Amino acid sequence: DFHTLTTLAYFDLPLTYDGTIDTNDPGYITFTSDKATEIFNKAHAAGAKVNVTVSLMQNNVILAFLDNPQAQERATTNIIHEVKSKGIDGVSIDVEYAGNPGVDYQNKFSHFVEKFSNRLHQEVPNSQVTVAVYAGSARGQQLYDLGRLAKAADAIFMMAYDFATKSADKAEPTAPLYGHKEGKYAYDVSTAVEDFLQVMPAEK
């Protein structure tokens, strides 16, 4: 029921270290299919925006990509081409670095998002850029400078799950809404939202 959605974020088009899109990935193959076009058209007919998620998931690949301005330019060109060719509304950037890469890479990622967002908005009027970030981003040194990313992007996409993973010391809900302040859980969604609002505006 697309009337319940504001945005459909298709997942996903994987990027490689040099900024090309992995066209052999099932995500890309489905994205370019008639089936995807039909779904996107249904979403648009119901008034929902359609974004495509582009992803980088491996630490070494992420660092290589952020160290290479040419790869970032290539990725930007390739992604915007896909947005235009499918007639969709924007992009969700999903770069998931595990751990703390340091301030230098945090700055490089923010710079990439800034340049990408500016170019997409110029080439695709009324387009939307969102950035997916870990729910703990406001509490720890990670890849994401939330304040800077929120200024560059149209919205921040909090990945509010995996609070407890298979490596956790004890079994807990994967996405508890509440319980942290009562000492039940290490963290929860509502507290994460409060933490985000300390560093970025609520409208984003």
ROSE-169373 format. One line per 10 residues: their letters; for each residue y, x, z of N, C-alpha, C. Coordinates in Angstrom, 1 decimal, always signed. Each point is the difference from the previous one (the first is absolute). Example, Ala and Ser with C-alpha at 12.3 -4.5 7.8 and 13.67 -1.06 7.14 Angstrom:
BEGIN
AS> -5.7:+13.2:+7.8:+1.2:-0.9:+0.0:+1.2:+0.9:+0.0 | +1.1:-0.4:-0.7:+1.1:+0.9:+0.0:+1.1:-0.8:+0.8 $
//
This chain:
BEGIN
DFHTLTTLAY> -1.2:+0.9:+0.0:+1.2:-0.9:+0.0:+1.2:+0.9:+0.0 | +0.6:+0.3:-1.2:+1.1:+0.9:-0.1:+1.3:-0.6:+0.6 | +0.0:-1.3:+0.3:+1.2:-0.5:+0.6:+0.2:+0.4:+1.4 | -1.0:+0.6:+0.6:+0.1:+0.5:+1.4:+0.5:+1.4:+0.0 | +0.2:+0.7:-1.1:+0.3:+1.4:-0.1:+1.4:+0.2:-0.5 | +0.7:+1.0:+0.5:+1.2:+0.5:-0.5:-0.2:+1.1:-1.1 | -1.1:+0.8:+0.3:-0.3:+1.1:-0.8:-1.5:+0.3:-0.1 | -0.5:+0.2:-1.2:-1.3:+0.4:-0.2:+0.0:+1.5:-0.4 | -0.6:+0.8:+0.8:+0.0:+1.5:-0.2:-1.4:+0.4:-0.5 | -0.1:+0.2:-1.3:-1.3:+0.3:-0.6:-0.4:+1.4:+0.5 $
FDLPLTYDGT> -1.3:+0.2:+0.4:-0.5:+1.3:+0.4:-1.2:+0.4:-0.8 | +0.1:+1.2:-0.7:+1.1:+0.9:+0.0:-0.2:+0.9:-1.2 | +1.1:+0.8:-0.3:-0.1:+1.0:-1.1:+0.1:+1.4:+0.7 | -1.1:+0.7:+0.1:+0.0:+1.3:+0.6:+0.7:+1.1:-0.8 | +0.9:+0.7:+0.7:+0.6:+1.1:-0.7:-0.8:+1.3:+0.2 | +0.2:+1.0:-0.8:-0.6:+1.3:+0.1:+1.1:+1.0:+0.5 | -0.4:+1.2:+0.3:+0.9:+1.0:+0.5:+1.1:+0.3:-1.0 | -0.2:-0.2:-1.3:+1.0:+0.4:-1.0:+0.8:-1.2:-0.5 | -0.2:-1.2:+0.7:+0.8:-1.1:-0.3:-0.5:-1.0:-1.1 | -1.2:+0.3:-0.5:-0.6:-0.9:-0.9:-0.7:-1.1:+0.7 $
IDTNDPGYIT> -0.2:-1.1:-0.6:-0.8:-1.1:+0.6:-1.5:+0.2:-0.4 | -0.9:-0.2:+0.9:-1.4:+0.1:-0.3:-0.4:-1.2:-0.8 | +0.0:+0.1:-1.3:-0.3:-1.1:-0.9:-1.5:-0.4:+0.0 | -0.9:+0.9:+0.6:-1.4:-0.3:+0.1:-0.4:-0.8:+1.3 | +1.0:-0.1:+0.9:-0.2:-0.7:+1.2:-0.2:-1.5:-0.2 | -0.9:-0.7:+0.7:-0.1:-1.5:-0.2:+1.3:-0.7:+0.2 | +0.8:+0.5:+0.9:+1.3:-0.7:+0.3:+0.9:+0.0:-1.2 | +0.0:+1.1:-0.7:+0.8:+0.0:-1.3:-0.6:-0.9:-1.1 | -1.3:+0.1:-0.1:-0.7:-0.7:-1.1:+0.2:-1.5:+0.2 | -0.1:-0.5:+1.3:+0.3:-1.4:+0.3:+1.4:-0.4:-0.2 $
FTSDKATEIF> +0.9:+0.9:+0.4:+1.5:-0.3:-0.1:+0.4:-0.2:-1.5 | -0.6:+0.7:-0.9:+0.3:-0.2:-1.4:-0.7:-1.1:-0.7 | -0.9:-0.7:+0.8:-0.8:-1.0:-0.6:+0.7:-1.4:-0.2 | -0.6:-0.9:-0.8:+0.5:-1.3:-0.1:-0.1:-0.8:+1.3 | -1.0:+0.3:+0.8:-0.2:-0.7:+1.2:+1.1:+0.3:+1.0 | +0.5:+1.2:+0.0:+1.2:+0.3:+0.9:+1.2:-0.7:-0.5 | +0.2:+0.0:-1.3:+1.2:-0.7:-0.6:+0.0:-1.4:+0.4 | -1.2:-0.7:-0.1:-0.1:-1.4:+0.4:+0.4:-0.2:+1.5 | -0.4:+0.9:+0.8:+0.3:-0.2:+1.5:+1.5:+0.3:+0.2 | +0.5:+1.0:-0.7:+1.5:+0.3:+0.1:+0.8:-1.2:-0.5 $
NKAHAAGAKV> -0.4:-0.6:-1.1:+0.7:-1.2:-0.5:+0.0:-1.2:+1.0 | -1.2:-0.2:+0.6:-0.1:-1.0:+1.0:+1.0:+0.2:+1.2 | +0.0:+1.3:+0.4:+0.9:+0.3:+1.1:+1.5:-0.2:-0.4 | +0.4:+0.4:-1.1:+1.3:-0.2:-0.5:+0.4:-1.5:-0.1 | -1.0:-0.8:-0.5:+0.2:-1.4:-0.2:+0.3:-0.7:+1.3 | -0.6:+0.6:+1.1:+0.2:-0.6:+1.4:+1.2:+0.6:+0.7 | +0.8:+0.9:-0.7:+1.2:+0.6:+0.6:-0.3:+1.2:+0.8 | -1.1:+0.6:-0.1:-0.3:+1.2:+0.8:+0.3:+1.3:-0.9 | +0.4:+1.0:+0.6:+0.2:+1.3:-0.6:-1.4:+0.7:-0.2 | -0.1:+0.8:-1.0:-1.2:+0.8:-0.2:+0.4:+1.5:+0.0 $
NVTVSLMQNN> -0.6:+0.7:+0.9:+0.2:+1.5:+0.1:-1.4:+0.6:-0.3 | +0.1:+1.3:-0.5:-1.2:+0.7:-0.2:+0.0:+1.2:+1.1 | -1.1:+0.2:+0.7:-0.1:+1.0:+1.0:-0.4:+1.3:-0.7 | +0.7:+1.1:+0.2:-0.4:+1.3:-0.5:-0.3:+0.8:+1.3 | -1.1:+0.8:-0.1:-0.6:+0.6:+1.2:-0.2:+1.5:-0.2 | +0.1:+0.7:+1.1:-0.5:+1.3:+0.2:-0.6:+0.0:+1.4 | -1.3:+0.4:+0.1:-0.7:-0.1:+1.3:-0.5:+1.3:+0.6 | -0.1:+1.0:-0.7:-0.5:+1.3:+0.5:+1.1:+1.0:+0.3 | -0.2:+0.6:+1.2:+1.1:+0.8:+0.5:+0.4:+1.2:-1.0 | -1.0:+0.7:-0.5:+0.3:+1.1:-0.9:+0.6:-0.5:-1.3 $
VILAFLDNPQ> -0.4:-1.1:-0.5:+0.6:-0.6:-1.2:+1.5:-0.4:+0.3 | +0.2:-0.6:+1.1:+1.4:-0.4:+0.4:+0.9:+1.2:+0.1 | -0.4:+1.0:+0.6:+0.8:+1.2:+0.2:+0.3:+0.7:-1.4 | -1.0:+0.0:-0.8:+0.2:+0.6:-1.4:+1.0:-0.8:-0.8 | -0.1:-1.3:+0.1:+0.9:-0.9:-0.7:+1.4:+0.1:+0.5 | +0.2:+0.1:+1.3:+1.3:+0.1:+0.6:+0.6:+1.4:-0.2 | -0.8:+1.0:-0.3:+0.5:+1.3:-0.3:+0.4:+0.2:-1.5 | -0.2:-1.0:-0.8:+0.1:+0.1:-1.4:+1.0:-1.1:-0.6 | +1.3:+0.4:-0.1:+1.0:-1.0:-0.5:-0.4:-0.5:-1.4 | -0.6:+0.8:-0.9:-0.4:-0.5:-1.3:-1.1:-1.1:+0.1 $
AQERATTNII> -0.9:+0.2:+1.0:-1.0:-1.0:+0.2:+0.6:-1.4:+0.4 | +1.0:+0.1:+0.9:+0.7:-1.2:+0.5:+0.8:-0.7:-1.2 | +0.6:+0.8:-0.9:+0.7:-0.6:-1.1:-1.0:-0.6:-0.9 | -1.2:+0.6:-0.3:-1.0:-0.5:-0.8:-0.6:-1.3:+0.6 | -0.2:+0.0:+1.3:-0.5:-1.2:+0.6:+1.0:-1.2:-0.1 | +1.3:+0.3:+0.2:+1.0:-1.0:-0.1:+0.0:-0.6:-1.4 | +0.0:+0.8:-1.0:+0.0:-0.5:-1.4:-1.3:-0.8:-0.3 | -1.1:+0.5:+0.5:-1.3:-0.8:-0.3:+0.0:-1.3:+0.8 | +0.5:+0.0:+1.2:-0.1:-1.3:+0.8:+1.0:-1.0:-0.6 | +1.2:+0.4:-0.4:+1.0:-0.9:-0.5:-0.6:-0.6:-1.4 $
HEVKSKGIDG> -0.6:+0.9:-0.7:-0.7:-0.5:-1.3:-0.9:-1.2:+0.3 | -0.9:+0.2:+1.0:-1.0:-1.0:+0.4:+0.7:-1.3:+0.4 | +1.1:+0.1:+0.8:+0.7:-1.1:+0.5:+0.6:-0.8:-1.2 | +0.6:+0.7:-0.9:+0.6:-0.7:-1.2:-1.1:-0.6:-0.9 | -1.1:+0.7:-0.2:-1.0:-0.5:-0.9:-0.7:-1.2:+0.5 | -0.1:-0.2:+1.4:-0.6:-1.1:+0.6:+1.0:-1.1:+0.3 | +1.3:+0.3:-0.1:+1.0:-1.0:+0.3:+0.0:-0.5:+1.4 | -0.2:+1.0:+0.9:+0.0:-0.3:+1.4:+1.3:+0.4:+0.7 | +0.0:-0.1:+1.3:+1.3:+0.0:+0.7:+0.3:+1.3:+0.7 | -1.0:+0.8:+0.3:+0.3:+1.2:+0.8:-1.2:+0.8:+0.4 $
VSIDVEYAGN> +0.2:+0.8:+1.0:-1.0:+1.0:+0.3:-0.1:+0.1:+1.6 | -1.2:+0.1:+0.5:-0.3:+0.4:+1.4:-0.5:+1.4:+0.0 | +0.7:+0.9:+0.6:-0.4:+1.4:+0.1:-0.9:+0.2:+1.3 | -1.2:+0.4:-0.2:-1.0:+0.1:+1.1:-0.5:+1.5:+0.0 | +0.7:+0.8:+0.7:-0.4:+1.4:+0.2:-0.4:+0.2:+1.4 | -1.3:+0.2:+0.2:-0.6:+0.0:+1.4:-0.4:+1.4:+0.4 | +0.9:+0.8:+0.6:-0.3:+1.3:+0.5:-0.6:-0.2:+1.5 | -1.1:+0.6:+0.2:-0.6:+0.0:+1.4:+0.5:+1.1:+0.8 | +0.8:-0.3:+1.1:+0.5:+1.1:+0.8:+1.5:+0.2:-0.2 | +0.5:+1.2:+0.4:+1.4:+0.3:-0.1:+0.1:+1.2:-1.0 $
PGVDYQNKFS> +0.6:-0.3:-1.2:+0.2:+1.1:-0.9:+1.2:+0.9:+0.2 | +0.9:-0.4:+1.0:+1.2:+0.7:+0.3:+1.2:-0.6:-0.7 | +1.2:+0.4:+0.5:+1.2:-0.5:-0.4:+0.3:+0.2:-1.5 | -0.4:+1.2:-0.5:+0.3:+0.4:-1.4:-0.7:-1.1:-0.9 | -1.2:-0.3:+0.3:-0.7:-1.0:-0.9:+0.5:-1.4:+0.2 | +0.4:-0.3:+1.2:+0.6:-1.3:+0.3:+1.3:-0.1:-0.8 | +0.8:+1.0:-0.1:+1.2:+0.0:-0.8:-0.4:-0.1:-1.5 | -1.0:+0.7:-0.4:-0.4:-0.1:-1.5:-0.5:-1.4:-0.3 | -0.7:-0.6:+0.9:-0.5:-1.4:-0.3:+1.2:-1.0:-0.1 | +0.9:+0.1:+1.0:+1.2:-0.8:-0.1:+0.8:+0.2:-1.2 $
HFVEKFSNRL> +0.2:+1.2:-0.4:+0.7:+0.3:-1.3:-0.7:-0.6:-1.2 | -1.3:+0.1:+0.0:-0.7:-0.6:-1.1:+0.2:-1.5:-0.1 | +0.0:-0.7:+1.2:+0.2:-1.4:+0.0:+1.4:-0.4:-0.4 | +1.0:+0.8:+0.4:+1.3:-0.2:-0.4:+0.2:+0.0:-1.5 | -0.5:+1.1:-0.6:+0.2:+0.2:-1.4:-0.8:-1.1:-0.8 | -1.2:-0.3:+0.5:-0.8:-1.0:-0.7:+0.7:-1.4:+0.1 | +0.4:-0.3:+1.2:+0.7:-1.3:+0.1:+1.2:-0.2:-0.8 | +0.8:+1.1:-0.1:+1.2:-0.1:-0.8:-0.3:-0.2:-1.5 | -1.0:+0.7:-0.4:-0.3:-0.1:-1.4:-0.7:-1.3:-0.4 | -0.9:-0.5:+0.8:-0.6:-1.3:-0.2:+1.1:-1.1:+0.0 $
HQEVPNSQVT> +0.9:+0.0:+0.9:+1.0:-1.0:+0.1:+0.9:+0.1:-1.3 | +0.2:+1.2:-0.5:+0.9:+0.1:-1.2:-0.7:-0.5:-1.2 | -1.3:+0.3:-0.1:-0.8:-0.3:-1.3:-0.5:-1.4:+0.1 | -0.3:-0.6:+1.2:-0.5:-1.3:+0.1:+0.9:-0.8:+0.9 | +0.9:-0.7:-0.5:+1.0:-0.8:+0.9:-0.8:-0.9:+0.9 | +0.5:-0.2:+1.2:-0.5:-0.9:+1.0:-1.4:+0.4:+0.4 | -0.4:+1.3:-0.2:-1.4:+0.4:+0.4:+0.0:+0.3:+1.5 | -1.2:+0.1:+0.5:-0.2:+0.2:+1.4:-0.8:+1.2:+0.3 | +0.4:+0.8:+1.0:-0.8:+1.2:+0.4:-0.3:-0.2:+1.5 | -1.3:+0.1:+0.3:-0.4:+0.0:+1.4:-0.8:+1.2:+0.3 $
VAVYAGSARG> +0.0:+0.5:+1.3:-0.7:+1.2:+0.4:-0.9:-0.4:+1.1 | -1.3:+0.3:-0.2:-1.0:-0.3:+1.0:+0.0:+1.2:+1.0 | +0.0:-0.4:+1.3:+0.0:+1.0:+1.1:-1.0:-0.4:+1.1 | -0.4:+1.0:+0.7:-0.9:-0.2:+1.2:+0.8:-0.8:+1.1 | -0.7:-0.8:+0.7:+0.6:-0.8:+1.1:+0.6:+0.9:+1.1 | -0.6:+1.2:+0.1:+0.5:+0.9:+1.1:+1.1:+0.9:-0.5 | +0.6:-0.3:-1.2:+1.0:+1.0:-0.6:+1.2:+0.2:+0.9 | +0.4:-1.0:+0.7:+1.3:+0.1:+0.8:-0.3:+0.8:+1.3 | -1.2:+0.3:+0.3:-0.3:+0.6:+1.3:-0.5:+1.5:-0.1 | -0.3:+0.4:-1.2:-0.5:+1.3:-0.1:+0.4:+0.7:-1.3 $
QQLYDLGRLA> +0.0:+1.3:+0.0:+0.4:+0.8:-1.2:-1.1:-0.2:-1.1 | +0.4:-0.7:-1.0:-0.9:-0.2:-1.1:+0.8:+0.3:-1.3 | -0.6:-0.5:-1.1:+0.7:+0.2:-1.3:+1.2:-0.8:-0.2 | +0.2:-1.0:+0.9:+1.0:-1.1:-0.3:+1.2:+0.1:+0.9 | +1.2:+0.3:-0.6:+1.3:-0.2:+0.6:+0.4:-1.4:-0.2 | -0.3:-0.9:+0.9:+0.2:-1.4:-0.2:+1.4:-0.4:-0.3 | +1.0:+0.6:+0.7:+1.4:-0.4:-0.2:+0.4:+0.4:-1.4 | -0.4:+1.2:-0.5:+0.4:+0.4:-1.3:-0.7:-0.8:-1.1 | -1.3:-0.3:+0.2:-0.8:-0.7:-0.9:+0.5:-1.5:-0.2 | +0.4:-0.5:+1.2:+0.6:-1.4:+0.0:+1.3:-0.1:-0.8 $
KAADAIFMMA> +0.8:+1.1:+0.0:+1.2:+0.0:-0.8:-0.3:+0.1:-1.5 | -1.1:+0.7:-0.3:-0.3:+0.2:-1.4:-0.7:-1.1:-0.7 | -0.9:-0.7:+0.8:-0.9:-1.0:-0.5:+0.6:-1.4:+0.3 | -0.6:-1.0:-0.7:+0.4:-1.4:+0.3:-0.7:-0.5:+1.2 | -1.2:+0.5:+0.4:-0.7:-0.4:+1.1:-1.0:+1.0:+0.5 | -0.3:+0.0:+1.3:-1.1:+0.8:+0.5:-1.2:-0.9:+0.3 | -1.2:+0.5:-0.4:-1.2:-0.7:+0.1:-0.8:+0.6:+1.1 | +0.1:-0.6:+1.2:-0.8:+0.5:+1.2:-1.5:-0.3:-0.2 | -0.8:+1.1:+0.0:-1.5:-0.2:+0.0:-0.5:-0.2:+1.4 | +0.1:-1.3:+0.5:-0.2:-0.3:+1.4:-1.5:-0.3:+0.2 $
YDFATKSADK> -0.8:+1.1:-0.1:-1.4:-0.1:+0.2:-0.5:+1.4:+0.3 | -1.3:+0.1:+0.3:-0.6:+1.3:+0.4:+0.6:+0.6:+1.2 | +0.4:-0.9:+1.0:+0.5:+0.5:+1.3:-1.2:+0.7:+0.7 | -1.2:-0.6:-0.2:-1.2:+0.7:+0.6:-0.9:+0.2:-1.2 | -0.4:+1.2:-0.2:-1.0:+0.3:-1.1:-1.3:+0.4:+0.5 | -0.9:+0.3:-0.8:-1.4:+0.3:+0.4:+0.0:+1.3:+0.9 | +1.1:+0.8:-0.1:+0.0:+1.2:+0.9:+0.6:-0.3:+1.3 | +0.4:-1.2:+0.3:+0.7:-0.4:+1.3:-1.0:+0.3:+1.1 | +0.6:+0.3:+1.2:-0.8:+0.3:+1.2:-0.7:-1.3:+0.5 | +0.7:-1.2:-0.2:-0.6:-1.2:+0.5:+0.3:-1.1:-1.1 $
AEPTAPLYGH> -0.8:-1.0:+0.0:+0.1:-1.1:-1.0:+1.2:-0.9:+0.4 | +0.9:-0.2:-1.0:+1.2:-0.8:+0.1:+0.2:-0.8:-1.3 | +0.9:-1.0:+0.1:+0.3:-0.7:-1.3:+0.6:+1.0:-1.0 | -0.2:-0.2:-1.2:+0.6:+0.8:-1.0:+1.4:-0.3:-0.3 | +0.5:-1.2:+0.3:+1.4:-0.3:-0.1:+0.4:-1.0:+1.0 | +0.1:+0.4:+1.3:+0.4:-0.9:+1.0:+1.5:-0.4:-0.1 | +0.3:-1.3:+0.1:+1.4:-0.4:+0.0:+0.7:+0.4:+1.3 | -0.6:-0.1:+1.1:+0.5:+0.3:+1.3:-1.0:+0.7:+0.9 | +0.4:+0.5:+1.2:-0.9:+0.6:+0.9:+0.4:+1.4:+0.4 | +0.8:+0.6:-0.8:+0.4:+1.4:+0.4:+0.8:+0.1:+1.3 $
KEGKYAYDVS> +1.0:-0.9:+0.1:+0.9:+0.0:+1.2:-0.8:-0.3:+1.3 | -1.1:-0.8:-0.2:-0.8:-0.3:+1.2:-1.0:+1.0:+0.3 | -0.1:+1.1:-0.8:-0.9:+1.1:+0.2:-1.4:-0.3:-0.6 | -0.2:-1.0:-0.8:-1.3:-0.3:-0.5:-0.3:+0.9:-1.2 | +1.0:+0.3:-0.8:-0.3:+0.7:-1.2:+1.0:+1.2:-0.2 | -0.3:+1.0:-0.7:+0.8:+1.2:-0.2:+1.3:-0.4:-0.7 | -0.1:-1.0:-0.9:+1.2:-0.4:-0.8:-0.3:-1.4:-0.6 | +1.0:-0.7:-0.4:-0.2:-1.3:-0.7:+1.1:-0.2:-1.0 | -0.2:-1.1:-0.8:+0.9:-0.3:-1.1:+1.4:-0.3:+0.5 | +0.1:-0.9:+1.0:+1.3:-0.4:+0.5:+0.9:+1.2:+0.5 $
TAVEDFLQVM> -0.7:+0.9:+0.7:+0.7:+1.2:+0.4:+0.4:+0.9:-1.1 | -0.9:+0.1:-1.0:+0.4:+0.8:-1.2:+1.2:-0.6:-0.7 | +0.1:-1.3:-0.1:+1.1:-0.6:-0.7:+1.3:+0.3:+0.8 | -0.1:-0.1:+1.4:+1.2:+0.3:+0.8:+0.4:+1.5:-0.2 | -0.9:+0.9:-0.1:+0.3:+1.4:-0.3:+0.6:+0.2:-1.3 | -0.5:-0.7:-1.1:+0.6:+0.1:-1.3:+1.5:-0.4:+0.0 | +0.2:-1.1:+0.8:+1.4:-0.6:+0.0:+1.0:+0.9:+0.7 | -0.5:+1.0:+0.7:+0.9:+1.0:+0.6:+0.6:+1.0:-1.1 | -0.7:+0.1:-1.1:+0.4:+1.0:-1.0:+0.3:-0.6:-1.4 | -0.2:-1.3:-0.2:+0.2:-0.6:-1.3:+0.4:-1.4:+0.2 $
PAEK> +0.7:-0.6:-1.0:+0.5:-1.4:+0.1:-1.1:-1.0:-0.2 | +0.1:-1.1:+0.8:-1.0:-1.1:+0.0:-0.2:-0.6:-1.4 | +1.1:-0.1:-0.8:-0.2:-0.6:-1.3:-0.8:+0.8:-1.0 | -0.4:+1.2:+0.4:-0.8:+0.8:-0.9:-1.4:+0.2:+0.6 $
//
